[in-house]
Amino acid sequence: MNSTLAERLRAIVGAGHVVTDPDVLAGRSTDYTGRYRGRASALVRPGSADEVAEVLRECRGAGVCVTVQGGRTSLVAGTVPEHDDVLLSTERLTEIGEVDALERRIRVGAGVTAAAVQRAAGTAGLVFGVDLAARDSATVGGMAATNAGGLRTVRYGNMGEQVIGLDVALPDGSVVHRHSHVRADNTGYDLASLFVGAEGTLGVITGLDLRLHPAPTHRVTAVCGFDDLDALVATGRTLRDTESIAALELVDGRAAALAAEHLDVPVPTRGDWLLLIELAGETDLTERLADALEGAELSGEPAVGVDNTAQQRLWQVRESTAEVVGLFGPPLKFDVSLPLSAIRAFSSAAAALLLDHAPDAIGVLFGHIGEGNLHLNVLRCNAEQEAHLYAAMMKLIAAHGGNVSSEHGVGSRKRAYLQMSRQDTDIAAMRTIKAAFDPTGYLNPAVLFD
Ligand SMILES: Cc1cc2nc3c(=O)[nH]c(=O)nc-3n(C[C@H](O)[C@H](O)[C@H](O)COP(=O)(O)OP(=O)(O)OC[C@H]3O[C@@H](n4cnc5c(N)ncnc54)[C@H](O)[C@@H]3O)c2cc1C
């Protein structure tokens, strides 16, 4: 980066918020898993939407690429810079507004974490509808940019369904404020939805209005074991249509065994595959859960939690997978949605593919079974093996009717596979939108498109 641009950026955000230290930049240029690395020229931390817009204007004028960074929990290398970029971090956009309990909404800065929004909602007796294991780092700006899903999607939907207003700094340096104080508002294009899932390619989200939900008064949680994945999927299929469903999570028995061995997390019930079920509502739902499980081909007695402590213990089995997959070094990750009917066949075919390409690797499958949204994590897979395995696995996913990217987005890791899930005209339309907003292509240039 030339010294004139550096000086201008310092003038906008303050000298303390432009960092060029090589160690800091190296850390910030590496993805969450530690598998993918890039190169950056500076880290810039604007403190307001106007500062974000000014930074964008200066970088565009100087012909310098910008990569947007929120909590950097992307699992598709979405924050890894490839062009000696300026890294634009939202970490100072952390304002949290008052909860509007009447309208059930809250206005927050893009750099606020999911956990902070959950806490704010909780103090008003409400719930924020998106939860994920990265809650303490993932920001609502990044979650909107990737249209994140997670542990509560089966009940409340994805991030896009929580976003009811946005502030966005556009690549030309202007700022759009799209807020509405009424619930029904069809005035023109639904601009907010254009930026949700755009992965920062069309603008930088600086603030959001988020929908909140009433907190259920009763909750029951269970972990059931299955020896047959098809039997688990059949039970999941019935439960996902239950009105009070609050979570439906698949955990690979291998992950649970590794968590027991390495992390001291007890396995709550026997089975090659575990299903975590949570029902929540206004009445005691224990009976309803028992009814729903009648006829299910379980491999043992389900573990049921009716109080908070027992429920947390059961959730540990699911939550520990994030740590388990890192036990043998950076894991290789595949995020895929499959038709429920194809899950077992995919699981067997994926295991065979692993044997071919990385015989020592351990495949661990888990995820949000209600949406058929699964995470296949490959442990002990080196970079050379990855080079061959990645494309073969993407083909296998497509052959089973799956998509190449579910809740994590495309990032830079999957951009070469876009045409597996989108037609040429579809990709051309997306490129037209990108070119309209960012004709020079300087914003998040490594993301989404090849
Ligand atoms: C342990 C773990 C568990 C996870 N579980 C889930 C899960 O259950 N469901 C799920 O969907 N994801 C999950 N993820 C992935 C990740 O948390 C999500 O993709 C999250 O939405 C990213 O938020 P972030 O703030 O970390 O964004 P980052 O990683 O910083 O950025 C993600 C992308 O969005 C862009 N971006 C970031 N902020 C903005 C902004 N303000 N405006 C415009 N663009 C922006 C970035 O350039 C990048 O392309 C998990 C990750 C981890 C590490």
The ligand as an SDF file (V2000), in Angstrom:
LIG
                    3D

 53 58  0  0  0  0  0  0  0  0999 V2000
  -17.2310  -23.4790   15.5640 C   0  0  0  0  0  0  0  0  0  0  0  0
  -18.0050  -22.9260   14.4130 C   0  0  0  0  0  0  0  0  0  0  0  0
  -19.3450  -23.2460   14.2580 C   0  0  0  0  0  0  0  0  0  0  0  0
  -20.0770  -22.7260   13.1950 C   0  0  0  0  0  0  0  0  0  0  0  0
  -21.3800  -23.0700   13.0790 N   0  0  0  0  0  0  0  0  0  0  0  0
  -22.1150  -22.5220   12.0970 C   0  0  0  0  0  0  0  0  0  0  0  0
  -23.5000  -22.8260   11.9880 C   0  0  0  0  0  0  0  0  0  0  0  0
  -24.0560  -23.6170   12.7460 O   0  0  0  0  0  0  0  0  0  0  0  0
  -24.2010  -22.2180   11.0000 N   0  0  0  0  0  0  0  0  0  0  0  0
  -23.6100  -21.3460   10.1220 C   0  0  0  0  0  0  0  0  0  0  0  0
  -24.2980  -20.8130    9.2430 O   0  0  0  0  0  0  0  0  0  0  0  0
  -22.2920  -21.0590   10.1940 N   0  0  0  0  0  0  0  0  0  0  0  0
  -21.5460  -21.6150   11.1500 C   0  0  0  0  0  0  0  0  0  0  0  0
  -20.2180  -21.3260   11.2400 N   0  0  0  0  0  0  0  0  0  0  0  0
  -19.5860  -20.4360   10.2230 C   0  0  0  0  0  0  0  0  0  0  0  0
  -19.5330  -18.9630   10.6390 C   0  0  0  0  0  0  0  0  0  0  0  0
  -19.6520  -18.7960   12.0000 O   0  0  0  0  0  0  0  0  0  0  0  0
  -20.5940  -18.1710    9.9090 C   0  0  0  0  0  0  0  0  0  0  0  0
  -20.3090  -18.1650    8.5290 O   0  0  0  0  0  0  0  0  0  0  0  0
  -20.7460  -16.7100   10.3940 C   0  0  0  0  0  0  0  0  0  0  0  0
  -21.9180  -16.2610    9.8010 O   0  0  0  0  0  0  0  0  0  0  0  0
  -19.6120  -15.7870   10.0120 C   0  0  0  0  0  0  0  0  0  0  0  0
  -19.6440  -14.6310   10.8360 O   0  0  0  0  0  0  0  0  0  0  0  0
  -18.3110  -13.7890   11.0570 P   0  0  0  0  0  0  0  0  0  0  0  0
  -18.6480  -12.5180   11.7510 O   0  0  0  0  0  0  0  0  0  0  0  0
  -17.2730  -14.6160   11.6880 O   0  0  0  0  0  0  0  0  0  0  0  0
  -17.9400  -13.4510    9.5530 O   0  0  0  0  0  0  0  0  0  0  0  0
  -16.5140  -13.5480    8.8620 P   0  0  0  0  0  0  0  0  0  0  0  0
  -15.9920  -14.9200    8.9530 O   0  0  0  0  0  0  0  0  0  0  0  0
  -15.6490  -12.4630    9.3440 O   0  0  0  0  0  0  0  0  0  0  0  0
  -16.9380  -13.2350    7.3490 O   0  0  0  0  0  0  0  0  0  0  0  0
  -17.7480  -14.1190    6.6240 C   0  0  0  0  0  0  0  0  0  0  0  0
  -17.9950  -13.5100    5.2300 C   0  0  0  0  0  0  0  0  0  0  0  0
  -18.8260  -12.3640    5.3450 O   0  0  0  0  0  0  0  0  0  0  0  0
  -18.1290  -11.1720    4.9440 C   0  0  0  0  0  0  0  0  0  0  0  0
  -18.4850  -10.1590    5.9580 N   0  0  0  0  0  0  0  0  0  0  0  0
  -18.2040  -10.1820    7.2800 C   0  0  0  0  0  0  0  0  0  0  0  0
  -18.7570   -9.1170    7.8800 N   0  0  0  0  0  0  0  0  0  0  0  0
  -19.3970   -8.4130    6.9090 C   0  0  0  0  0  0  0  0  0  0  0  0
  -20.1560   -7.2090    6.9050 C   0  0  0  0  0  0  0  0  0  0  0  0
  -20.3800   -6.5100    8.0150 N   0  0  0  0  0  0  0  0  0  0  0  0
  -20.6630   -6.7760    5.7300 N   0  0  0  0  0  0  0  0  0  0  0  0
  -20.4570   -7.4780    4.5810 C   0  0  0  0  0  0  0  0  0  0  0  0
  -19.7320   -8.6060    4.5320 N   0  0  0  0  0  0  0  0  0  0  0  0
  -19.2170   -9.0830    5.6810 C   0  0  0  0  0  0  0  0  0  0  0  0
  -16.6690  -11.5370    4.9100 C   0  0  0  0  0  0  0  0  0  0  0  0
  -15.9690  -10.7950    3.9560 O   0  0  0  0  0  0  0  0  0  0  0  0
  -16.7250  -13.0210    4.5550 C   0  0  0  0  0  0  0  0  0  0  0  0
  -16.8600  -13.1940    3.1740 O   0  0  0  0  0  0  0  0  0  0  0  0
  -19.4580  -21.8500   12.2790 C   0  0  0  0  0  0  0  0  0  0  0  0
  -18.1150  -21.5130   12.4410 C   0  0  0  0  0  0  0  0  0  0  0  0
  -17.3930  -22.0510   13.4860 C   0  0  0  0  0  0  0  0  0  0  0  0
  -15.9650  -21.6540   13.6280 C   0  0  0  0  0  0  0  0  0  0  0  0
  1  2  1  0
  2  3  1  0
  2 52  2  0
  3  4  2  0
  4  5  1  0
  4 50  1  0
  5  6  2  0
  6  7  1  0
  6 13  1  0
  7  8  2  0
  7  9  1  0
  9 10  1  0
 10 11  2  0
 10 12  1  0
 12 13  2  0
 13 14  1  0
 14 15  1  0
 14 50  1  0
 15 16  1  0
 16 17  1  0
 16 18  1  0
 18 19  1  0
 18 20  1  0
 20 21  1  0
 20 22  1  0
 22 23  1  0
 23 24  1  0
 24 25  2  0
 24 26  1  0
 24 27  1  0
 27 28  1  0
 28 29  2  0
 28 30  1  0
 28 31  1  0
 31 32  1  0
 32 33  1  0
 33 34  1  0
 33 48  1  0
 34 35  1  0
 35 36  1  0
 35 46  1  0
 36 37  1  0
 36 45  1  0
 37 38  2  0
 38 39  1  0
 39 40  1  0
 39 45  2  0
 40 41  1  0
 40 42  2  0
 42 43  1  0
 43 44  2  0
 44 45  1  0
 46 47  1  0
 46 48  1  0
 48 49  1  0
 50 51  2  0
 51 52  1  0
 52 53  1  0
M  END
$$$$
